[in-house]
């Protein structure tokens, strides 16, 4: 069993033979401790046996005629035992994760494993969701392997040597930032679409949610007379500011909420010396500084929805998803905890797929690809030399 786990199962799961002892130990941890939730049965069997004996201690004594069995006493003892076991298990997993963070390998040209594991607690909602075609929670084999390799600090397999858009050296960092061909824009649009879809269902009316709203729908000259613009602001820039989504009546009745989505790579060279959460917080503050006052002057609310490429959602974004969750729970008549899991899972899958497209999607410009016949008359057939063989 140990041989199959080490040499067959885990290499097939990660799509390579680069599974180290450090990675094997990480795989055994639960998802909320940056792992994959695949425990090692050899090491957990003695602990599970002892826990089972503790939970069934009153039944064992009753079977031995050493005490009289009472169901209520057994239920209370088993409940207390489960609570103690859960607390001990969490403490053990926390200690194991801290040890893995201290011993995380740091190799030149490879991702910072310790930095990735620190934020792994908030990036694994998709791992805790059963696959369902109806629920839209099925990912492909390549998407799965790329996602868990990046979550564990490994590079995706079989990356091309050069970018097909700009002909630069193709690395993971380049894939997540190259603007040629449109994958970066599609990543942003896919996450915006998922957010729009959830909001539409929550409010029950698609016409209550629209895209590309003007931040300042009124006259710039009127607004300029009411306040003093900054030196960097111009009338044109104020008029051209747009959000990504506008939702009517989300927080308050008859009040619009404008949402501006931003996807960021917290492992970009300019952010590597900063905490990933502080990067997202600063980008939220940057968007609010740019658009919040303009929205408030129009009696609107503004929410910056900032997420990282691996699934971290900023504080403002979490508040927005919580409000959508409350609306959905009230509409579906389901517990808030259940609906919150669905919303987080949907957003997690949207980020995963959008990020994977940046890695595996084509960047070849459409104008370089012949998509249809370029002539109308029959003379154009002379361009084809079709062999009779």
KOLTILUM-760631 format. One record per residue (C-alpha): residue in three letters; z, y, x; chain. Coordinates in Angstrom, 2 decimals. Example, Ala and Ser with C-alpha at 12.3 -4.5 7.8 and 13.67 -1.06 7.14 Angstrom:
BEGIN
PT | rest | Z | Y | X | kette
PT | ALA | 7.80 | -4.50 | 12.30 | A .
PT | SER | 7.14 | -1.06 | 13.67 | A .
***
This chain:
BEGIN
PT | rest | Z | Y | X | kette
PT | UNK | 0.00 | 0.00 | 0.00 | A .
PT | UNK | 0.89 | 2.39 | 2.82 | A .
PT | UNK | -2.37 | 1.55 | 4.60 | A .
PT | UNK | -4.45 | 2.17 | 1.46 | A .
PT | UNK | -2.70 | 5.47 | 0.79 | A .
PT | UNK | -3.10 | 6.79 | 4.32 | A .
PT | UNK | -6.54 | 5.49 | 5.20 | A .
PT | UNK | -8.39 | 5.17 | 1.91 | A .
PT | UNK | -6.92 | 7.18 | -0.96 | A .
PT | UNK | -6.04 | 10.48 | 0.74 | A .
PT | UNK | -9.26 | 10.70 | 2.83 | A .
PT | UNK | -11.28 | 10.08 | -0.35 | A .
PT | UNK | -9.23 | 12.68 | -2.22 | A .
PT | UNK | -9.75 | 15.38 | 0.42 | A .
PT | UNK | -13.28 | 14.31 | 1.28 | A .
PT | UNK | -12.68 | 13.78 | 5.00 | A .
PT | UNK | -10.68 | 12.02 | 7.69 | A .
PT | UNK | -8.82 | 15.18 | 8.76 | A .
PT | UNK | -5.69 | 14.29 | 6.75 | A .
PT | UNK | -2.76 | 14.89 | 9.10 | A .
PT | UNK | 0.90 | 13.87 | 8.76 | A .
PT | UNK | 1.69 | 17.46 | 7.81 | A .
PT | UNK | -0.84 | 17.27 | 4.98 | A .
PT | UNK | 0.43 | 13.87 | 3.81 | A .
PT | UNK | 3.95 | 15.26 | 3.50 | A .
PT | UNK | 2.62 | 18.27 | 1.60 | A .
PT | UNK | 0.70 | 16.04 | -0.83 | A .
PT | UNK | 3.96 | 14.36 | -1.91 | A .
PT | UNK | 5.50 | 17.64 | -3.11 | A .
PT | UNK | 5.18 | 18.76 | -6.76 | A .
PT | UNK | 2.56 | 21.35 | -7.68 | A .
PT | UNK | 5.19 | 24.09 | -8.10 | A .
PT | UNK | 6.15 | 23.48 | -4.45 | A .
PT | UNK | 2.57 | 23.90 | -3.16 | A .
PT | UNK | 1.82 | 20.17 | -3.23 | A .
PT | UNK | -0.34 | 17.89 | -5.34 | A .
PT | UNK | 2.41 | 15.98 | -7.14 | A .
PT | UNK | 1.45 | 12.56 | -5.67 | A .
PT | UNK | 4.78 | 11.08 | -4.54 | A .
PT | UNK | 5.05 | 8.37 | -1.91 | A .
PT | UNK | 6.31 | 5.28 | -3.82 | A .
PT | UNK | 7.82 | 3.76 | -0.69 | A .
PT | UNK | 10.13 | 6.72 | -0.05 | A .
PT | UNK | 10.90 | 7.49 | -3.71 | A .
PT | UNK | 11.65 | 3.94 | -4.89 | A .
PT | UNK | 15.28 | 3.78 | -3.59 | A .
PT | UNK | 16.03 | 7.23 | -5.05 | A .
PT | UNK | 14.55 | 6.31 | -8.43 | A .
PT | UNK | 16.55 | 3.07 | -8.46 | A .
PT | UNK | 19.81 | 4.90 | -7.83 | A .
PT | UNK | 18.99 | 7.49 | -10.50 | A .
PT | UNK | 18.23 | 4.73 | -12.99 | A .
PT | UNK | 21.55 | 3.05 | -12.27 | A .
PT | UNK | 23.42 | 6.32 | -12.76 | A .
PT | UNK | 21.69 | 7.08 | -16.07 | A .
PT | UNK | 22.35 | 3.55 | -17.40 | A .
PT | UNK | 25.88 | 3.19 | -16.01 | A .
PT | UNK | 27.57 | 3.07 | -19.45 | A .
PT | UNK | 25.10 | 0.48 | -20.73 | A .
PT | UNK | 25.73 | -1.67 | -17.65 | A .
PT | UNK | 29.51 | -1.51 | -18.17 | A .
PT | UNK | 29.10 | -2.39 | -21.85 | A .
PT | UNK | 26.92 | -5.40 | -21.02 | A .
PT | UNK | 29.61 | -6.58 | -18.61 | A .
PT | UNK | 32.22 | -6.25 | -21.43 | A .
PT | UNK | 34.15 | -3.75 | -19.35 | A .
PT | UNK | 33.95 | -0.98 | -21.93 | A .
PT | UNK | 32.88 | -0.36 | -25.52 | A .
PT | UNK | 29.38 | 1.08 | -25.88 | A .
PT | UNK | 28.99 | 4.40 | -27.69 | A .
PT | UNK | 25.54 | 5.88 | -28.12 | A .
PT | UNK | 26.71 | 9.50 | -28.03 | A .
PT | UNK | 28.55 | 8.94 | -24.74 | A .
PT | UNK | 25.47 | 7.27 | -23.25 | A .
PT | UNK | 23.18 | 10.15 | -24.33 | A .
PT | UNK | 25.54 | 12.75 | -22.88 | A .
PT | UNK | 25.90 | 10.86 | -19.60 | A .
PT | UNK | 22.14 | 10.32 | -19.29 | A .
PT | UNK | 21.46 | 14.02 | -20.01 | A .
PT | UNK | 23.99 | 15.16 | -17.39 | A .
PT | UNK | 22.51 | 12.69 | -14.91 | A .
PT | UNK | 18.97 | 14.03 | -15.48 | A .
PT | UNK | 20.11 | 17.60 | -14.93 | A .
PT | UNK | 21.87 | 16.67 | -11.68 | A .
PT | UNK | 18.86 | 14.66 | -10.52 | A .
PT | UNK | 16.47 | 17.52 | -11.26 | A .
PT | UNK | 18.64 | 19.99 | -9.35 | A .
PT | UNK | 18.94 | 17.66 | -6.37 | A .
PT | UNK | 15.19 | 16.95 | -6.42 | A .
PT | UNK | 14.34 | 20.67 | -6.47 | A .
PT | UNK | 16.71 | 21.34 | -3.57 | A .
PT | UNK | 15.17 | 18.48 | -1.59 | A .
PT | UNK | 11.63 | 19.68 | -2.28 | A .
PT | UNK | 12.57 | 23.24 | -1.35 | A .
PT | UNK | 13.97 | 22.04 | 1.96 | A .
PT | UNK | 10.88 | 19.93 | 2.66 | A .
PT | UNK | 8.57 | 22.86 | 1.91 | A .
PT | UNK | 10.55 | 25.15 | 4.22 | A .
PT | UNK | 10.23 | 22.60 | 7.00 | A .
PT | UNK | 6.49 | 22.34 | 6.43 | A .
PT | UNK | 6.18 | 26.13 | 6.53 | A .
PT | UNK | 7.98 | 26.23 | 9.89 | A .
PT | UNK | 5.84 | 23.43 | 11.32 | A .
PT | UNK | 2.54 | 24.64 | 9.82 | A .
PT | UNK | -0.26 | 24.39 | 12.42 | A .
PT | UNK | -1.87 | 27.62 | 13.57 | A .
PT | UNK | -5.32 | 26.94 | 15.00 | A .
PT | UNK | -7.85 | 29.55 | 16.09 | A .
PT | UNK | -10.75 | 29.72 | 13.68 | A .
PT | UNK | -8.81 | 27.94 | 10.91 | A .
PT | UNK | -6.94 | 29.41 | 7.92 | A .
PT | UNK | -3.27 | 30.33 | 8.33 | A .
PT | UNK | -1.69 | 27.26 | 6.70 | A .
PT | UNK | 1.79 | 28.76 | 6.42 | A .
PT | UNK | 0.44 | 31.87 | 4.71 | A .
PT | UNK | -1.49 | 29.72 | 2.22 | A .
PT | UNK | 1.46 | 27.43 | 1.45 | A .
PT | UNK | 3.75 | 30.39 | 0.75 | A .
PT | UNK | 1.63 | 31.42 | -2.23 | A .
PT | UNK | 0.80 | 27.86 | -3.27 | A .
PT | UNK | 3.52 | 27.96 | -5.93 | A .
PT | UNK | 1.41 | 30.39 | -8.01 | A .
PT | UNK | -2.05 | 28.90 | -7.50 | A .
PT | UNK | -1.85 | 25.36 | -8.90 | A .
PT | UNK | -1.95 | 25.70 | -12.68 | A .
PT | UNK | -5.30 | 23.88 | -12.79 | A .
PT | UNK | -3.74 | 20.86 | -11.06 | A .
PT | UNK | -1.18 | 20.45 | -13.86 | A .
PT | UNK | -3.83 | 20.36 | -16.62 | A .
PT | UNK | -5.38 | 17.10 | -17.86 | A .
PT | UNK | -9.16 | 17.06 | -17.70 | A .
PT | UNK | -10.84 | 17.62 | -21.06 | A .
PT | UNK | -14.48 | 18.36 | -21.89 | A .
PT | UNK | -13.46 | 20.04 | -25.15 | A .
PT | UNK | -10.82 | 22.16 | -23.43 | A .
PT | UNK | -13.17 | 23.10 | -20.60 | A .
PT | UNK | -10.79 | 21.76 | -17.94 | A .
PT | UNK | -13.14 | 19.40 | -16.10 | A .
PT | UNK | -14.28 | 20.28 | -12.59 | A .
PT | UNK | -16.93 | 18.62 | -10.47 | A .
PT | UNK | -16.26 | 16.50 | -7.43 | A .
PT | UNK | -17.32 | 19.23 | -5.00 | A .
PT | UNK | -15.29 | 21.89 | -6.85 | A .
PT | UNK | -12.21 | 19.65 | -6.74 | A .
PT | UNK | -12.44 | 18.91 | -3.03 | A .
PT | UNK | -13.16 | 22.52 | -2.08 | A .
PT | UNK | -10.22 | 23.75 | -4.18 | A .
PT | UNK | -7.60 | 21.33 | -2.87 | A .
PT | UNK | -8.78 | 21.72 | 0.73 | A .
PT | UNK | -8.46 | 25.51 | 0.55 | A .
PT | UNK | -5.09 | 25.14 | -1.22 | A .
PT | UNK | -3.90 | 22.92 | 1.66 | A .
PT | UNK | -5.22 | 25.15 | 4.44 | A .
PT | UNK | -8.39 | 23.19 | 5.25 | A .
PT | UNK | -11.96 | 24.45 | 5.34 | A .
PT | UNK | -14.44 | 23.14 | 2.74 | A .
PT | UNK | -16.69 | 20.37 | 3.97 | A .
PT | UNK | -20.38 | 20.67 | 4.84 | A .
PT | UNK | -20.69 | 24.43 | 4.90 | A .
PT | UNK | -24.13 | 25.70 | 5.98 | A .
PT | UNK | -24.46 | 27.20 | 9.43 | A .
PT | UNK | -26.05 | 30.46 | 8.19 | A .
PT | UNK | -25.91 | 32.48 | 5.01 | A .
PT | UNK | -29.09 | 32.18 | 2.93 | A .
PT | UNK | -28.70 | 35.78 | 1.81 | A .
PT | UNK | -28.08 | 37.84 | 4.96 | A .
PT | UNK | -28.67 | 35.19 | 7.64 | A .
PT | UNK | -25.21 | 35.78 | 9.14 | A .
PT | UNK | -22.91 | 33.01 | 10.35 | A .
PT | UNK | -21.58 | 31.26 | 7.25 | A .
PT | UNK | -17.80 | 30.94 | 7.21 | A .
PT | UNK | -15.29 | 30.69 | 4.38 | A .
PT | UNK | -14.39 | 34.35 | 4.81 | A .
PT | UNK | -18.05 | 35.36 | 4.76 | A .
PT | UNK | -18.69 | 33.27 | 1.63 | A .
PT | UNK | -15.92 | 35.09 | -0.25 | A .
PT | UNK | -17.12 | 38.57 | 0.75 | A .
PT | UNK | -20.92 | 38.47 | 1.17 | A .
PT | UNK | -22.53 | 40.70 | -1.48 | A .
PT | UNK | -26.08 | 39.41 | -1.08 | A .
PT | UNK | -27.56 | 37.47 | -3.99 | A .
PT | UNK | -24.90 | 38.33 | -6.57 | A .
PT | UNK | -22.16 | 35.63 | -6.32 | A .
PT | UNK | -19.49 | 38.31 | -5.83 | A .
PT | UNK | -20.59 | 40.10 | -9.00 | A .
PT | UNK | -20.81 | 36.84 | -10.91 | A .
PT | UNK | -17.28 | 35.93 | -9.79 | A .
PT | UNK | -16.02 | 39.20 | -11.23 | A .
PT | UNK | -18.03 | 38.79 | -14.44 | A .
PT | UNK | -16.91 | 35.19 | -15.03 | A .
PT | UNK | -13.24 | 36.13 | -14.86 | A .
PT | UNK | -13.87 | 39.14 | -17.10 | A .
PT | UNK | -15.65 | 36.90 | -19.60 | A .
PT | UNK | -12.72 | 34.46 | -19.76 | A .
PT | UNK | -10.30 | 37.33 | -20.33 | A .
PT | UNK | -12.57 | 38.74 | -23.03 | A .
PT | UNK | -12.83 | 35.33 | -24.70 | A .
PT | UNK | -9.04 | 34.87 | -24.83 | A .
PT | UNK | -8.54 | 38.38 | -26.21 | A .
PT | UNK | -11.21 | 37.83 | -28.89 | A .
PT | UNK | -9.50 | 34.66 | -30.10 | A .
PT | UNK | -6.08 | 36.31 | -30.03 | A .
PT | UNK | -7.16 | 39.27 | -32.15 | A .
PT | UNK | -9.34 | 37.18 | -34.45 | A .
PT | UNK | -12.25 | 39.61 | -34.36 | A .
PT | UNK | -14.96 | 39.71 | -31.70 | A .
PT | UNK | -15.78 | 43.29 | -32.61 | A .
PT | UNK | -12.30 | 44.30 | -31.44 | A .
PT | UNK | -13.26 | 43.45 | -27.85 | A .
PT | UNK | -16.16 | 45.10 | -26.02 | A .
PT | UNK | -17.32 | 45.41 | -22.44 | A .
PT | UNK | -18.11 | 48.30 | -20.08 | A .
PT | UNK | -16.14 | 51.07 | -21.86 | A .
PT | UNK | -16.24 | 54.63 | -20.54 | A .
PT | UNK | -12.91 | 55.69 | -19.12 | A .
PT | UNK | -13.65 | 59.27 | -20.23 | A .
PT | UNK | -15.69 | 59.21 | -23.44 | A .
PT | UNK | -15.22 | 62.95 | -24.01 | A .
PT | UNK | -16.56 | 66.03 | -22.27 | A .
PT | UNK | -15.68 | 66.36 | -18.60 | A .
PT | UNK | -15.53 | 70.14 | -18.93 | A .
PT | UNK | -12.84 | 69.88 | -21.64 | A .
PT | UNK | -10.73 | 67.57 | -19.53 | A .
PT | UNK | -11.21 | 69.79 | -16.49 | A .
PT | UNK | -9.84 | 72.77 | -18.42 | A .
PT | UNK | -6.70 | 70.81 | -19.27 | A .
PT | UNK | -5.93 | 69.63 | -15.77 | A .
PT | UNK | -6.86 | 70.30 | -12.18 | A .
PT | UNK | -9.10 | 67.68 | -10.59 | A .
PT | UNK | -8.37 | 66.29 | -7.16 | A .
PT | UNK | -10.50 | 67.39 | -4.23 | A .
PT | UNK | -12.21 | 64.01 | -4.17 | A .
PT | UNK | -13.03 | 64.03 | -7.90 | A .
PT | UNK | -16.27 | 65.40 | -9.26 | A .
PT | UNK | -17.55 | 65.81 | -12.78 | A .
PT | UNK | -20.12 | 63.07 | -12.18 | A .
PT | UNK | -17.56 | 60.55 | -10.89 | A .
PT | UNK | -15.26 | 61.20 | -13.86 | A .
PT | UNK | -18.09 | 60.76 | -16.35 | A .
PT | UNK | -19.33 | 57.56 | -14.67 | A .
PT | UNK | -15.97 | 55.76 | -14.54 | A .
PT | UNK | -16.05 | 52.58 | -16.58 | A .
PT | UNK | -13.65 | 49.76 | -17.27 | A .
PT | UNK | -14.61 | 46.12 | -17.71 | A .
PT | UNK | -13.10 | 45.40 | -21.15 | A .
PT | UNK | -11.75 | 47.46 | -24.03 | A .
PT | UNK | -9.46 | 45.80 | -26.59 | A .
PT | UNK | -8.54 | 47.50 | -29.84 | A .
PT | UNK | -4.96 | 47.12 | -31.07 | A .
PT | UNK | -3.65 | 44.78 | -28.38 | A .
PT | UNK | -0.36 | 46.53 | -27.60 | A .
PT | UNK | -0.21 | 49.01 | -30.50 | A .
PT | UNK | -2.13 | 49.34 | -33.73 | A .
PT | UNK | -5.10 | 51.74 | -33.58 | A .
PT | UNK | -4.75 | 52.14 | -29.83 | A .
PT | UNK | -7.31 | 51.00 | -27.30 | A .
PT | UNK | -6.48 | 49.15 | -24.10 | A .
PT | UNK | -8.92 | 49.39 | -21.19 | A .
PT | UNK | -8.85 | 46.60 | -18.61 | A .
PT | UNK | -10.37 | 46.83 | -15.15 | A .
PT | UNK | -10.78 | 43.52 | -13.30 | A .
PT | UNK | -10.69 | 43.14 | -9.55 | A .
PT | UNK | -10.91 | 39.96 | -7.46 | A .
PT | UNK | -9.63 | 40.16 | -3.91 | A .
PT | UNK | -9.48 | 37.88 | -0.88 | A .
PT | UNK | -5.95 | 38.26 | 0.48 | A .
PT | UNK | -6.97 | 36.41 | 3.65 | A .
PT | UNK | -9.64 | 38.95 | 4.60 | A .
PT | UNK | -9.28 | 40.31 | 8.17 | A .
PT | UNK | -7.96 | 43.66 | 6.94 | A .
PT | UNK | -5.20 | 41.95 | 4.90 | A .
PT | UNK | -4.01 | 39.20 | 7.25 | A .
PT | UNK | -1.07 | 41.21 | 8.53 | A .
PT | UNK | 0.14 | 42.03 | 5.00 | A .
PT | UNK | 1.92 | 39.98 | 2.37 | A .
PT | UNK | -0.63 | 38.73 | -0.22 | A .
PT | UNK | 1.54 | 39.92 | -3.11 | A .
PT | UNK | 1.84 | 43.41 | -1.64 | A .
PT | UNK | -1.95 | 43.52 | -1.27 | A .
PT | UNK | -2.39 | 42.83 | -4.98 | A .
PT | UNK | 0.34 | 45.33 | -5.87 | A .
PT | UNK | -1.29 | 48.07 | -3.81 | A .
PT | UNK | -4.67 | 47.43 | -5.43 | A .
PT | UNK | -3.09 | 47.67 | -8.87 | A .
PT | UNK | -1.55 | 51.02 | -7.89 | A .
PT | UNK | -4.93 | 52.18 | -6.57 | A .
PT | UNK | -6.67 | 51.45 | -9.87 | A .
PT | UNK | -3.88 | 53.07 | -11.90 | A .
PT | UNK | -4.04 | 56.19 | -9.74 | A .
PT | UNK | -7.75 | 56.42 | -10.41 | A .
PT | UNK | -7.88 | 55.69 | -14.14 | A .
PT | UNK | -4.44 | 55.76 | -15.80 | A .
PT | UNK | -4.16 | 59.51 | -16.33 | A .
PT | UNK | -7.67 | 59.73 | -17.76 | A .
PT | UNK | -6.86 | 56.95 | -20.24 | A .
PT | UNK | -3.54 | 58.49 | -21.27 | A .
PT | UNK | -5.29 | 61.79 | -21.99 | A .
PT | UNK | -7.43 | 59.89 | -24.50 | A .
PT | UNK | -4.34 | 58.14 | -25.97 | A .
PT | UNK | -5.34 | 54.85 | -24.44 | A .
PT | UNK | -3.52 | 52.31 | -22.30 | A .
PT | UNK | -4.89 | 51.05 | -19.00 | A .
PT | UNK | -4.23 | 47.67 | -17.34 | A .
PT | UNK | -5.55 | 46.74 | -13.88 | A .
PT | UNK | -6.18 | 42.98 | -13.85 | A .
PT | UNK | -6.08 | 42.10 | -10.14 | A .
PT | UNK | -6.31 | 38.47 | -9.03 | A .
PT | UNK | -6.81 | 36.73 | -5.71 | A .
PT | UNK | -9.60 | 34.24 | -5.02 | A .
PT | UNK | -7.05 | 31.39 | -4.96 | A .
PT | UNK | -5.39 | 32.23 | -8.27 | A .
PT | UNK | -2.57 | 34.75 | -7.75 | A .
PT | UNK | -2.37 | 37.14 | -10.71 | A .
PT | UNK | -0.79 | 40.58 | -10.27 | A .
PT | UNK | 2.20 | 41.84 | -12.23 | A .
PT | UNK | 0.09 | 43.98 | -14.57 | A .
PT | UNK | -2.25 | 41.07 | -15.21 | A .
PT | UNK | 0.63 | 38.74 | -16.04 | A .
PT | UNK | 1.94 | 41.27 | -18.56 | A .
PT | UNK | -1.51 | 41.39 | -20.16 | A .
PT | UNK | -1.72 | 37.60 | -20.39 | A .
PT | UNK | 1.79 | 37.50 | -21.87 | A .
PT | UNK | 0.72 | 39.88 | -24.64 | A .
PT | UNK | -2.35 | 37.74 | -25.36 | A .
PT | UNK | -0.09 | 34.67 | -25.38 | A .
PT | UNK | 2.21 | 36.25 | -27.99 | A .
PT | UNK | -0.77 | 37.02 | -30.22 | A .
PT | UNK | -2.16 | 33.49 | -29.86 | A .
PT | UNK | 1.23 | 31.84 | -30.47 | A .
PT | UNK | 1.65 | 33.84 | -33.67 | A .
PT | UNK | -1.89 | 33.01 | -34.80 | A .
PT | UNK | -1.78 | 29.28 | -33.98 | A .
PT | UNK | 1.88 | 28.82 | -35.05 | A .
PT | UNK | 2.65 | 27.09 | -31.76 | A .
PT | UNK | 5.54 | 27.52 | -29.27 | A .
PT | UNK | 5.03 | 30.35 | -26.82 | A .
PT | UNK | 5.57 | 28.01 | -23.85 | A .
PT | UNK | 2.72 | 25.76 | -24.97 | A .
PT | UNK | 0.30 | 28.64 | -25.49 | A .
PT | UNK | 1.33 | 30.27 | -22.20 | A .
PT | UNK | 0.40 | 27.06 | -20.38 | A .
PT | UNK | -3.03 | 27.05 | -22.04 | A .
PT | UNK | -3.71 | 30.71 | -21.18 | A .
PT | UNK | -2.62 | 30.31 | -17.55 | A .
PT | UNK | -4.65 | 27.13 | -17.22 | A .
PT | UNK | -7.81 | 28.71 | -18.65 | A .
PT | UNK | -7.55 | 31.66 | -16.30 | A .
PT | UNK | -6.82 | 29.36 | -13.35 | A .
PT | UNK | -9.96 | 27.31 | -14.02 | A .
PT | UNK | -12.05 | 30.47 | -14.40 | A .
PT | UNK | -10.89 | 31.71 | -10.98 | A .
PT | UNK | -11.47 | 28.29 | -9.39 | A .
PT | UNK | -15.04 | 28.02 | -10.66 | A .
PT | UNK | -15.87 | 31.63 | -9.83 | A .
PT | UNK | -14.57 | 31.20 | -6.28 | A .
PT | UNK | -16.44 | 27.94 | -5.81 | A .
PT | UNK | -19.70 | 29.58 | -6.83 | A .
PT | UNK | -19.26 | 32.09 | -4.00 | A .
PT | UNK | -19.06 | 29.15 | -1.59 | A .
PT | UNK | -21.74 | 26.85 | -3.00 | A .
PT | UNK | -23.98 | 29.22 | -4.98 | A .
PT | UNK | -27.40 | 30.38 | -3.80 | A .
PT | UNK | -27.81 | 33.87 | -2.34 | A .
PT | UNK | -31.59 | 33.78 | -2.10 | A .
PT | UNK | -32.88 | 36.91 | -3.91 | A .
PT | UNK | -34.84 | 36.19 | -7.07 | A .
PT | UNK | -37.75 | 38.37 | -5.96 | A .
PT | UNK | -38.36 | 35.89 | -3.12 | A .
PT | UNK | -38.57 | 32.94 | -5.49 | A .
PT | UNK | -41.74 | 32.29 | -7.50 | A .
PT | UNK | -40.42 | 31.44 | -10.93 | A .
PT | UNK | -43.64 | 31.54 | -12.95 | A .
PT | UNK | -47.42 | 31.50 | -12.51 | A .
PT | UNK | -48.55 | 34.86 | -11.19 | A .
PT | UNK | -52.06 | 34.88 | -12.71 | A .
PT | UNK | -53.67 | 34.76 | -16.17 | A .
PT | UNK | -57.27 | 33.71 | -15.51 | A .
PT | UNK | -58.49 | 30.35 | -14.41 | A .
PT | UNK | -59.62 | 31.63 | -11.01 | A .
PT | UNK | -56.05 | 31.49 | -9.80 | A .
PT | UNK | -56.18 | 27.70 | -9.80 | A .
PT | UNK | -58.13 | 27.92 | -6.54 | A .
PT | UNK | -54.84 | 28.71 | -4.82 | A .
PT | UNK | -53.73 | 25.12 | -5.53 | A .
PT | UNK | -55.05 | 22.32 | -3.38 | A .
PT | UNK | -53.98 | 19.22 | -5.27 | A .
PT | UNK | -54.65 | 15.93 | -3.53 | A .
PT | UNK | -56.31 | 13.22 | -5.60 | A .
PT | UNK | -54.16 | 10.60 | -3.92 | A .
***
